[in-house]
Amino acid sequence: MAARDQSSYEVQHDIAFPRAPRITCSDGFSLSVQASHGAYCAPRCNIADWHEVEVGYPSDTPKAFLYLAEDPEHPTDTVYGYVPIELVVEEINSHGGVA
């Protein structure tokens, strides 16, 4: 989550809901990865060493964490809660890494 601004008082004190930019992989696959006090992540705060994050609206069906889909019948139009970081990294690497 280093790509988002963590310097504001609101972010540091869990008042605001900061958003990280969408991640795009080398092969064009993209996904939203979020972690804040308002996201399905652990720990559930704005600044932390997260071990689970919220993933949303991938551009294609993810293989590494499909089982965590909120709506598995619509895998590209749903949120995936409490996804272990290792599975996010695995999925990104399977698409050639971050572009």
N, CA, C and O of each residue as an XYZ file, in Angstrom:
396
protein
N       0.808     -1.196      0.000
C       0.000      0.000      0.000
C       0.856      1.267      0.000
O       0.353      2.360      0.257
N       2.110      1.120     -0.280
C       2.993      2.277     -0.290
C       2.609      3.269     -1.378
O       3.070      4.410     -1.342
N       1.789      2.880     -2.339
C       1.417      3.757     -3.438
C       0.392      4.808     -3.037
O       0.110      5.709     -3.826
N      -0.164      4.726     -1.858
C      -1.145      5.729     -1.446
C      -0.543      6.662     -0.398
O       0.426      6.312      0.276
N      -1.123      7.845     -0.269
C      -0.644      8.843      0.681
C      -1.051      8.454      2.097
O      -2.236      8.283      2.382
N      -0.087      8.318      2.969
C      -0.348      7.971      4.364
C      -0.001      9.122      5.298
O       0.059      8.935      6.514
N       0.227     10.313      4.745
C       0.732     11.415      5.550
C      -0.342     12.242      6.242
O      -0.021     12.968      7.183
N      -1.578     12.167      5.830
C      -2.596     13.043      6.410
C      -3.051     12.566      7.787
O      -3.005     11.376      8.100
N      -3.484     13.506      8.582
C      -4.001     13.210      9.922
C      -5.170     12.239      9.835
O      -5.273     11.311     10.637
N      -6.051     12.453      8.861
C      -7.241     11.618      8.706
C      -6.889     10.160      8.440
O      -7.533      9.252      8.965
N      -5.876      9.945      7.630
C      -5.441      8.577      7.337
C      -4.761      7.968      8.562
O      -5.036      6.823      8.922
N      -3.895      8.714      9.188
C      -3.152      8.206     10.337
C      -4.047      7.856     11.521
O      -3.689      7.004     12.334
N      -5.198      8.498     11.626
C      -6.093      8.283     12.765
C      -7.386      7.565     12.378
O      -8.388      7.661     13.087
N      -7.364      6.849     11.260
C      -8.505      6.030     10.813
C      -9.805      6.820     10.686
O     -10.881      6.320     11.016
N      -9.694      8.055     10.206
C     -10.881      8.873      9.962
C     -11.280      8.766      8.488
O     -12.457      8.594      8.168
N     -10.315      8.867      7.614
C     -10.552      8.787      6.174
C     -10.424      7.345      5.694
O      -9.854      6.496      6.380
N     -10.961      7.085      4.511
C     -10.827      5.782      3.862
C      -9.892      5.953      2.661
O     -10.364      6.212      1.554
N      -8.583      5.813      2.855
C      -7.659      5.995      1.731
C      -7.813      4.866      0.718
O      -8.142      3.735      1.073
N      -7.571      5.194     -0.547
C      -7.683      4.195     -1.605
C      -6.357      4.083     -2.337
O      -5.739      5.083     -2.700
N      -5.943      2.864     -2.542
C      -4.741      2.603     -3.330
C      -5.134      2.524     -4.804
O      -6.242      2.091     -5.120
N      -4.256      2.930     -5.699
C      -4.570      2.838     -7.123
C      -4.682      1.381     -7.584
O      -4.080      0.484     -6.993
N      -5.446      1.166     -8.625
C      -5.631     -0.160     -9.217
C      -4.283     -0.698     -9.687
O      -3.457      0.054    -10.204
N      -4.065     -1.989     -9.510
C      -2.827     -2.648     -9.948
C      -3.068     -3.261    -11.321
O      -4.046     -3.981    -11.525
N      -2.175     -2.973    -12.256
C      -2.228     -3.568    -13.588
C      -0.985     -4.419    -13.785
O       0.134     -3.987    -13.506
N      -1.196     -5.629    -14.266
C      -0.100     -6.578    -14.483
C       0.440     -6.483    -15.906
O      -0.153     -5.843    -16.774
N       1.564     -7.126    -16.119
C       2.234     -7.099    -17.427
C       1.365     -7.602    -18.561
O       1.480     -7.121    -19.689
N       0.489     -8.572    -18.279
C      -0.364     -9.119    -19.348
C      -1.706     -8.387    -19.469
O      -2.574     -8.813    -20.231
N      -1.882     -7.285    -18.723
C      -3.110     -6.500    -18.807
C      -4.129     -6.795    -17.713
O      -5.068     -6.022    -17.520
N      -3.956     -7.898    -16.998
C      -4.843     -8.222    -15.879
C      -4.745     -7.097    -14.859
O      -3.663     -6.559    -14.626
N      -5.886     -6.735    -14.243
C      -5.862     -5.688    -13.222
C      -6.816     -6.033    -12.091
O      -7.754     -6.813    -12.254
N      -6.550     -5.433    -10.946
C      -7.379     -5.664     -9.770
C      -7.191     -4.509     -8.799
O      -6.178     -3.810     -8.828
N      -8.178     -4.324     -7.945
C      -8.105     -3.336     -6.887
C      -7.709     -4.063     -5.612
O      -8.311     -5.077     -5.259
N      -6.698     -3.551     -4.921
C      -6.271     -4.132     -3.651
C      -6.326     -3.009     -2.621
O      -5.635     -1.998     -2.755
N      -7.155     -3.193     -1.590
C      -7.365     -2.153     -0.592
C      -7.147     -2.687      0.816
O      -7.364     -3.866      1.096
N      -6.711     -1.790      1.692
C      -6.570     -2.109      3.112
C      -6.747     -0.801      3.882
O      -5.986      0.150      3.700
N      -7.749     -0.773      4.732
C      -8.021      0.393      5.580
C      -8.994     -0.033      6.665
O      -9.400     -1.194      6.719
N      -9.364      0.887      7.516
C     -10.304      0.528      8.576
C     -11.698      0.249      8.016
O     -12.562     -0.251      8.736
N     -11.925      0.566      6.743
C     -13.219      0.299      6.125
C     -13.198     -0.836      5.121
O     -14.194     -1.069      4.437
N     -12.094     -1.541      5.019
C     -11.959     -2.628      4.047
C     -11.964     -3.981      4.753
O     -11.749     -4.074      5.961
N     -12.215     -5.022      3.968
C     -12.174     -6.396      4.488
C     -10.719     -6.859      4.516
O     -10.274     -7.607      3.647
N      -9.990     -6.399      5.532
C      -8.564     -6.701      5.645
C      -8.223     -6.976      7.104
O      -9.037     -6.744      7.998
N      -7.027     -7.467      7.329
C      -6.574     -7.704      8.705
C      -5.099     -7.347      8.794
O      -4.297     -7.808      7.982
N      -4.736     -6.527      9.779
C      -5.632     -5.853     10.702
C      -6.462     -4.794      9.978
O      -6.121     -4.354      8.880
N      -7.533     -4.407     10.608
C      -8.490     -3.495      9.982
C      -8.222     -2.063     10.438
O      -8.938     -1.510     11.273
N      -7.167     -1.481      9.861
C      -6.795     -0.104     10.151
C      -6.067      0.456      8.929
O      -5.699     -0.289      8.021
N      -5.863      1.780      8.917
C      -5.307      2.432      7.727
C      -3.823      2.189      7.509
O      -3.371      2.091      6.368
N      -3.075      2.093      8.571
C      -1.624      1.916      8.451
C      -1.242      0.698      9.285
O      -1.411      0.695     10.504
N      -0.726     -0.337      8.620
C      -0.406     -1.580      9.322
C       0.436     -2.480      8.435
O       0.682     -2.180      7.267
N       0.865     -3.570      9.007
C       1.476     -4.661      8.247
C       0.356     -5.676      8.028
O       0.164     -6.589      8.831
N      -0.367     -5.503      6.944
C      -1.531     -6.350      6.690
C      -1.117     -7.754      6.291
O      -0.119     -7.933      5.592
N      -1.866     -8.739      6.725
C      -1.646    -10.107      6.270
C      -2.818    -10.580      5.421
O      -2.733    -11.620      4.768
N      -3.915     -9.819      5.428
C      -5.061    -10.077      4.547
C      -5.568     -8.734      4.033
O      -5.573     -7.744      4.764
N      -5.993     -8.707      2.770
C      -6.465     -7.474      2.143
C      -7.776     -7.724      1.403
O      -8.189     -8.866      1.200
N      -8.409     -6.639      1.012
C      -9.620     -6.717      0.195
C      -9.227     -6.572     -1.271
O      -8.494     -5.653     -1.637
N      -9.713     -7.473     -2.095
C      -9.474     -7.409     -3.539
C     -10.826     -7.199     -4.198
O     -11.820     -7.804     -3.797
N     -10.861     -6.340     -5.211
C     -12.134     -6.081     -5.871
C     -12.026     -5.999     -7.370
O     -11.020     -5.551     -7.921
N     -13.069     -6.436     -8.012
C     -13.308     -6.243     -9.435
C     -12.106     -6.549    -10.329
O     -11.655     -5.690    -11.087
N     -11.589     -7.778    -10.236
C     -10.483     -8.150    -11.130
C     -10.967     -8.161    -12.581
O     -12.144     -8.401    -12.850
N     -10.067     -7.905    -13.489
C     -10.443     -7.843    -14.909
C     -10.685     -9.225    -15.512
O     -11.255     -9.332    -16.597
N     -10.264    -10.270    -14.830
C     -10.499    -11.647    -15.253
C     -10.642    -12.492    -13.981
O     -10.276    -12.043    -12.894
N     -11.162    -13.689    -14.113
C     -11.380    -14.551    -12.954
C     -10.049    -14.906    -12.295
O      -9.177    -15.481    -12.946
N      -9.880    -14.572    -11.013
C      -8.638    -14.936    -10.325
C      -8.638    -16.417     -9.972
O      -9.660    -16.964     -9.557
N      -7.513    -17.048    -10.136
C      -7.420    -18.475     -9.814
C      -7.006    -18.700     -8.358
O      -7.480    -19.636     -7.713
N      -6.124    -17.843     -7.843
C      -5.535    -18.062     -6.524
C      -6.518    -17.898     -5.367
O      -6.347    -18.520     -4.318
N      -7.557    -17.055     -5.549
C      -8.461    -16.798     -4.425
C      -9.931    -16.734     -4.829
O     -10.734    -16.091     -4.152
N     -10.279    -17.387     -5.910
C     -11.675    -17.407     -6.365
C     -12.623    -17.885     -5.270
O     -13.757    -17.415     -5.180
N     -12.168    -18.808     -4.449
C     -13.008    -19.372     -3.387
C     -13.445    -18.322     -2.353
O     -14.347    -18.584     -1.557
N     -12.820    -17.145     -2.357
C     -13.174    -16.093     -1.410
C     -14.149    -15.064     -1.992
O     -14.438    -14.058     -1.344
N     -14.652    -15.300     -3.190
C     -15.547    -14.338     -3.846
C     -16.839    -14.138     -3.067
O     -17.465    -15.096     -2.614
N     -17.222    -12.881     -2.923
C     -18.507    -12.566     -2.308
C     -19.640    -13.063     -3.206
O     -20.658    -13.552     -2.717
N     -19.454    -12.932     -4.532
C     -20.433    -13.406     -5.510
C     -19.697    -14.263     -6.545
O     -19.307    -13.750     -7.594
N     -19.501    -15.556     -6.271
C     -18.711    -16.406     -7.167
C     -19.304    -16.578     -8.561
O     -18.594    -16.977     -9.484
N     -20.576    -16.289     -8.730
C     -21.181    -16.396    -10.068
C     -20.805    -15.216    -10.964
O     -21.009    -15.270    -12.177
N     -20.266    -14.169    -10.385
C     -19.829    -12.983    -11.137
C     -18.424    -12.599    -10.659
O     -18.254    -11.568    -10.009
N     -17.424    -13.416    -10.974
C     -16.086    -13.265    -10.396
C     -15.349    -11.971    -10.745
O     -14.395    -11.609    -10.057
N     -15.769    -11.268    -11.797
C     -15.104    -10.003    -12.129
C     -15.910     -8.795    -11.667
O     -15.491     -7.655    -11.867
N     -17.042     -9.035    -11.062
C     -17.916     -7.953    -10.607
C     -18.257     -8.136     -9.136
O     -19.410     -8.005     -8.727
N     -17.222     -8.444     -8.345
C     -17.435     -8.728     -6.929
C     -16.203     -8.359     -6.110
O     -15.172     -7.955     -6.647
N     -16.339     -8.506     -4.825
C     -15.262     -8.234     -3.871
C     -14.822     -9.552     -3.248
O     -15.624    -10.467     -3.063
N     -13.551     -9.630     -2.932
C     -12.959    -10.784     -2.265
C     -12.408    -10.277     -0.929
O     -11.474     -9.476     -0.907
N     -12.975    -10.733      0.162
C     -12.572    -10.235      1.465
C     -11.551    -11.112      2.153
O     -11.535    -12.333      1.996
N     -10.704    -10.458      2.916
C      -9.698    -11.131      3.751
C      -8.845    -12.110      2.948
O      -8.664    -13.264      3.335
N      -8.329    -11.625      1.827
C      -7.473    -12.444      0.961
C      -6.050    -12.404      1.521
O      -5.489    -11.321      1.685
N      -5.462    -13.551      1.815
C      -4.073    -13.560      2.289
C      -3.148    -12.898      1.264
O      -3.262    -13.139      0.062
N      -2.249    -12.076      1.751
C      -1.298    -11.357      0.891
C      -0.569    -12.310     -0.054
O      -0.338    -11.979     -1.217
N      -0.208    -13.488      0.443
C       0.532    -14.452     -0.381
C      -0.267    -14.844     -1.628
O       0.315    -15.066     -2.690
N      -1.594    -14.929     -1.505
C      -2.420    -15.288     -2.658
C      -2.531    -14.141     -3.647
O      -2.622    -14.369     -4.853
N      -2.525    -12.919     -3.153
C      -2.539    -11.755     -4.044
C      -1.240    -11.715     -4.839
O      -1.253    -11.497     -6.051
N      -0.127    -11.926     -4.158
C       1.177    -11.950     -4.829
C       1.224    -13.082     -5.856
O       1.713    -12.891     -6.970
N       0.716    -14.260     -5.483
C       0.680    -15.398     -6.403
C      -0.112    -15.053     -7.670
O       0.323    -15.350     -8.782
N      -1.278    -14.424     -7.490
C      -2.103    -14.059     -8.648
C      -1.406    -13.027     -9.523
O      -1.391    -13.156    -10.747
N      -0.833    -12.012     -8.904
C      -0.114    -10.982     -9.674
C       1.057    -11.604    -10.433
O       1.260    -11.304    -11.610
N       1.819    -12.458     -9.777
C       2.953    -13.106    -10.446
C       2.509    -14.003    -11.587
O       3.221    -14.136    -12.582
N       1.329    -14.628    -11.457
C       0.842    -15.494    -12.532
C       0.471    -14.698    -13.781
O       0.272    -15.266    -14.855
N       0.382    -13.389    -13.630
C       0.063    -12.511    -14.760
C       1.275    -11.675    -15.173
O       1.131    -10.628    -15.803
N       2.459    -12.145    -14.814
C       3.694    -11.496    -15.246
C       4.188    -10.397    -14.336
O       5.116     -9.674    -14.699
N       3.597    -10.250    -13.168
C       4.015     -9.215    -12.241
C       3.373     -7.879    -12.551
O       2.608     -7.753    -13.508
N       3.683     -6.896    -11.750
C       3.131     -5.545    -11.916
C       3.768     -4.886    -13.125
O       4.986     -4.921    -13.299
N       2.932     -4.286    -13.953
C       3.430     -3.618    -15.179
C       4.229     -2.368    -14.829
O       4.723     -1.680    -15.723
